[in-house]
Amino acid sequence: YYTKRSNDDADIVDPDELLVVAAAGAENARWHNLSRQFSFILNEVISDALKSDPDCWPAEVMAGDMLLEKYNKPDAVDAYDKALKVNPKAADALVGRGRAALQKFEVKDAESFADKALAANPRHPAALRLKADVLLVAGDLAGAEKRLTAARTTNPRDPATLGRLAAVYVLTRKPAAFDAVAKEAESFDAKPGSFYAELAECLEERKVYGPAEGFYKKAADLRPMLAAPRTGLGMLYLRLGREKEGRDLLDKAFALDPFNVRVANSLKVMKHLDKYSTVTTEHYELRYDPSLDKVLAEFLEETPAELKRQFNYEPPGRTLVEVFSTHEMFSGRTVGLPDLHTIGACTGKVVAMASPKAKGLTKPFNW
């Protein structure tokens, strides 16, 4: 429709009409791996809407959502802030700011934006989902279920809501309720790949890795054209220390979607690790920069006996420990994004740390 109008010398100028075209084009691009379409939509279609009406804040929100989908947080936040300058109570923009904060584990900021969005519109599904995500981080499963049920009332077919609600039922061990939600999703979508991808991502964030892996695979089988399930599965394998499997999946995902910042950063970290030395001991597999942290390999194996006595537990198998010579690489290994506000993290079966003398730290720290 957009092309025909252009060929007929009747270019679309109505901003609302342009946003419909942008939304349809973005969905088409996701389903057919047309990554370059996203650039065209952002730089041409949405830009034209803003030229027609500089105060068209929904255009900025759509741009922010597309950028955040690719984990381009700085540009996404800039777009949301532009929307909020025009409409400070725009719930969609407030939710976008909250989702961006949650990507970096800035939980208090995410909750603040969720509350502001709900104050503007108490029935806003995305705001209710954001609030539920914050509550899930805090372990408040009942509170999360309450918000997701409210979001479901407003839009009963949204896979983002149903997937999270199904995850809550997995976490609370309510198989009958889970089966009911899954059956409902399958009642209006014969191949509900998006539902299972949302379910898997929510479980992965709560460290329930086994079921998450299965649901990512199911989502990919149902909708092989969607990149998100394979990207999620690749990131999950990196968290579990299954780096070769994860890297292979992310290489394929990046070929389909080269604009995904988190995938690009994770592959950059994997290439960085290729230069590291690896030491395998009875309890650990340690990767480190040999020019900086060789002494740590000797120290690490001294700790298991005391830790086993202290916690009355010993993890099975070896634990992968990666010590990074730059804080940027540590952050990329942990969340796929720069500037994580900590120096060490455990994502499941991997412990990642910045070296005490890592580049990017203001000063050496006492480990």
C-alpha positions in Angstrom: 0.0 0.0 0.0 2.8 2.4 0.9 4.7 1.6 -2.3 1.6 1.9 -4.5 0.8 5.3 -3.0 4.3 6.4 -3.7 4.2 5.1 -7.3 0.9 6.9 -7.8 2.5 10.2 -6.7 0.2 10.2 -3.7 2.6 9.7 -0.8 1.0 9.1 2.5 1.2 12.2 4.8 -1.4 11.4 7.5 0.7 10.4 10.6 -1.8 7.9 11.9 -1.9 6.1 8.5 1.9 6.1 8.4 2.0 4.4 11.8 -0.3 1.6 10.6 2.0 1.1 7.7 5.0 1.1 10.1 3.4 -1.4 12.4 2.5 -3.8 9.6 5.9 -3.4 8.0 7.7 -4.2 11.3 5.5 -7.3 11.8 6.2 -8.5 8.2 9.9 -7.9 8.8 9.9 -10.1 11.9 8.1 -13.0 10.3 10.3 -13.0 7.2 13.7 -11.9 8.7 13.8 -8.7 6.6 16.2 -6.9 9.0 16.8 -4.0 6.6 13.1 -3.2 6.7 13.5 -2.0 10.3 16.0 0.7 9.2 13.6 1.8 6.4 10.6 1.9 8.8 12.6 4.0 11.4 14.3 6.3 9.0 11.6 6.8 6.4 8.1 5.9 7.5 8.2 7.0 11.2 10.4 10.0 10.2 7.7 11.0 7.7 5.0 10.8 10.4 7.0 13.1 12.7 7.6 15.5 9.8 3.9 15.7 9.2 3.2 16.2 13.0 6.2 16.9 15.2 4.0 16.3 18.3 3.0 12.8 17.2 4.3 11.1 20.3 3.0 7.6 19.4 5.6 7.7 16.5 8.4 8.2 19.0 7.0 5.3 21.2 6.9 3.0 18.2 10.5 3.9 17.3 11.5 3.3 21.0 9.8 -0.1 21.0 11.5 -1.2 17.8 14.9 0.0 19.1 14.4 -1.7 22.5 13.4 -4.9 20.7 17.0 -4.8 19.3 18.4 -3.9 22.8 19.5 -0.5 21.6 18.7 1.1 24.9 20.3 4.5 24.5 18.4 5.4 21.3 15.2 3.8 22.6 15.3 5.8 25.8 15.9 9.0 23.8 12.8 8.2 21.7 10.7 7.5 24.8 11.9 10.8 26.4 10.9 12.7 23.3 7.4 11.2 23.6 7.2 12.1 27.2 8.1 15.7 26.5 4.9 16.0 24.4 2.7 13.8 26.7 4.2 13.3 30.2 1.4 10.8 31.0 1.9 8.6 27.9 1.6 5.1 29.5 3.3 3.4 26.5 6.3 5.7 26.8 6.5 5.2 30.5 6.4 1.4 30.1 9.1 1.6 27.5 11.4 3.5 29.9 10.6 0.8 32.6 11.4 -2.1 30.3 14.7 -0.4 29.3 15.5 -0.1 33.0 14.7 -3.7 33.7 17.0 -4.9 31.0 19.8 -3.5 33.1 18.4 -4.8 36.4 17.5 -1.3 37.5 14.5 -2.6 39.3 13.5 0.4 41.4 13.5 2.6 38.3 11.4 0.0 36.4 8.9 -0.1 39.2 8.7 3.7 39.4 7.9 3.8 35.6 5.3 1.0 36.0 3.5 2.8 38.8 3.5 6.1 36.8 2.0 4.3 33.8 -0.6 2.6 35.9 -1.5 5.9 37.5 -2.2 7.2 34.0 -4.1 4.1 32.9 -4.8 1.4 35.5 -5.9 -1.1 32.8 -2.9 -0.7 30.5 -1.8 -4.3 29.7 1.8 -3.5 29.1 2.0 -1.5 32.3 0.5 -4.4 34.2 3.0 -6.8 32.6 5.9 -4.5 33.6 4.6 -4.4 37.2 4.3 -8.1 37.1 7.9 -8.5 35.9 9.1 -6.3 38.8 7.1 -8.4 41.2 8.6 -11.6 39.8 12.1 -10.3 40.4 11.1 -9.8 44.0 9.6 -13.3 44.2 6.0 -12.0 44.7 4.3 -14.6 42.5 0.8 -13.9 43.8 1.2 -10.2 43.1 2.5 -10.9 39.6 -0.5 -13.3 38.9 -2.9 -10.6 40.0 -1.5 -8.0 37.6 -1.3 -10.5 34.7 -4.9 -11.6 35.3 -5.9 -7.9 35.1 -4.0 -7.5 31.8 -5.6 -10.6 30.4 -9.0 -9.1 31.1 -8.3 -6.1 28.9 -6.7 -8.2 26.1 -7.3 -11.9 26.5 -5.3 -12.9 23.4 -1.9 -11.1 24.0 0.8 -13.8 23.9 3.1 -11.6 26.1 0.5 -11.7 28.9 -0.5 -15.3 28.5 3.1 -16.5 28.3 4.0 -14.7 31.6 0.8 -16.0 33.2 1.7 -19.6 32.2 5.2 -19.1 33.6 3.7 -18.0 36.9 1.7 -21.3 37.0 4.9 -23.3 36.3 6.6 -21.4 39.2 3.7 -22.0 41.5 3.2 -25.6 40.5 -0.3 -25.3 39.2 -0.3 -27.7 36.2 -4.1 -27.5 35.7 -4.0 -23.7 35.4 -1.0 -23.9 33.1 -2.7 -26.4 30.8 -5.8 -24.1 30.7 -3.7 -21.1 29.6 -1.8 -23.1 27.0 -5.0 -24.6 25.6 -6.5 -21.1 25.4 -3.4 -19.8 23.5 -3.7 -22.7 21.1 -7.4 -22.1 20.6 -6.8 -19.0 18.6 -3.3 -19.7 17.2 -2.6 -23.2 15.9 1.1 -22.6 16.2 1.5 -20.3 19.2 5.3 -19.7 18.9 5.2 -16.3 20.4 3.3 -17.6 23.5 5.9 -20.3 24.1 8.8 -17.9 23.5 7.4 -15.4 26.1 6.9 -18.3 28.5 10.5 -19.5 28.0 11.9 -16.0 28.5 10.0 -15.5 31.7 11.2 -18.8 33.1 14.8 -18.2 32.0 14.8 -14.9 33.9 13.7 -16.8 37.0 16.5 -19.2 36.5 14.2 -22.2 35.7 16.5 -23.2 32.9 15.4 -26.8 32.1 11.7 -26.0 31.2 12.9 -22.7 29.5 15.1 -24.7 27.1 12.2 -27.0 26.2 9.7 -24.1 25.6 12.3 -22.2 23.5 12.7 -25.3 21.3 8.9 -25.7 21.0 8.5 -22.1 20.0 11.2 -22.5 17.4 9.6 -25.6 16.0 6.2 -24.0 15.8 7.4 -20.8 14.2 10.8 -21.5 12.6 10.7 -18.1 10.8 10.8 -16.2 14.1 14.3 -15.2 15.3 13.4 -14.6 18.9 13.1 -18.2 20.2 16.5 -19.1 18.7 18.1 -16.0 20.0 16.7 -16.8 23.5 17.9 -20.3 23.3 21.4 -19.2 22.3 21.6 -16.7 25.2 20.3 -19.5 27.6 23.1 -21.8 26.5 25.7 -19.1 27.1 24.3 -18.7 30.7 24.7 -22.5 31.2 28.2 -22.5 30.0 27.3 -24.4 26.8 29.2 -21.8 24.8 29.7 -23.7 21.5 26.0 -24.5 21.2 25.1 -21.0 22.1 27.6 -19.4 19.8 26.4 -21.5 16.9 22.8 -20.4 17.5 23.7 -16.8 17.9 25.8 -16.8 14.7 22.7 -17.9 12.8 20.5 -15.5 14.6 22.8 -12.6 13.9 22.9 -13.5 10.2 19.1 -13.1 10.2 19.0 -10.0 12.5 22.2 -8.0 12.5 20.6 -5.2 14.4 20.2 -7.1 17.7 22.7 -5.4 19.9 22.6 -8.1 22.6 23.4 -10.8 20.1 26.2 -8.7 18.6 27.7 -8.0 22.0 27.6 -11.6 23.1 29.4 -12.8 19.9 32.0 -10.1 20.5 32.5 -11.4 24.0 32.9 -15.0 22.7 35.6 -13.8 20.2 37.3 -12.0 23.1 37.4 -15.2 25.2 39.1 -17.0 22.3 42.3 -15.2 23.4 42.1 -16.4 27.0 43.9 -19.2 28.7 41.9 -22.1 30.3 42.8 -24.0 33.4 40.8 -27.1 34.3 40.9 -28.3 38.0 38.9 -30.8 39.9 36.1 -28.3 40.6 36.5 -25.5 38.1 37.1 -24.5 34.6 38.8 -21.1 34.8 39.3 -18.7 31.8 41.4 -15.7 32.3 43.7 -13.2 30.6 47.2 -14.8 31.1 48.9 -11.4 31.2 46.7 -10.3 34.2 45.2 -13.0 36.3 47.3 -16.2 36.2 47.7 -16.4 40.0 43.9 -16.8 40.4 44.0 -20.4 38.9 46.1 -21.5 41.8 44.0 -19.8 44.5 40.6 -20.9 43.2 41.0 -24.6 43.9 41.8 -23.9 47.6 38.2 -22.7 48.2 35.9 -25.7 47.6 36.5 -27.6 50.8 35.7 -24.6 53.0 32.6 -23.7 50.9 31.3 -27.2 51.1 31.7 -27.2 54.9 30.1 -23.8 55.2 27.0 -24.5 53.0 26.8 -28.3 53.4 26.5 -28.5 49.6 28.7 -29.1 46.6 27.6 -28.4 43.0 27.9 -31.4 40.7 30.5 -31.2 37.9 32.8 -28.3 37.3 31.8 -24.6 37.6 32.9 -22.4 34.7 34.5 -19.2 36.0 35.5 -16.4 33.6 37.6 -13.5 34.7 37.5 -10.6 32.3 40.3 -8.1 31.6 37.7 -5.3 30.8 34.5 -4.4 32.6 32.8 -4.0 29.2 33.4 -7.7 28.3 32.2 -8.8 31.8 29.0 -6.8 31.3 28.5 -8.2 27.8 29.0 -11.8 29.1 26.4 -11.3 31.8 23.6 -9.4 30.1 24.8 -8.8 26.5 24.8 -5.0 27.2 27.5 -2.6 28.4 27.7 -0.8 31.8 26.2 -3.4 34.2 26.5 -1.8 37.6 28.4 -4.5 39.3 31.7 -6.4 39.0 30.7 -10.0 39.4 27.6 -12.1 38.6 26.4 -15.7 38.4 23.9 -16.6 35.7 23.4 -20.2 36.6 26.4 -22.5 35.8 28.7 -19.6 34.9 30.4 -17.2 37.3 31.7 -14.1 35.5 33.9 -11.5 37.1 35.9 -8.4 36.2 39.5 -8.7 37.1 40.6 -6.5 40.1 42.6 -4.5 37.6 40.1 -4.6 34.7 40.0 -1.8 32.2 37.0 0.3 32.8 37.1 0.3 36.6 37.9 3.6 38.3 40.5 1.8 40.6 41.6 -1.7 41.5 39.4 -3.4 44.1 39.9 -5.9 46.9 38.5 -9.1 45.6 
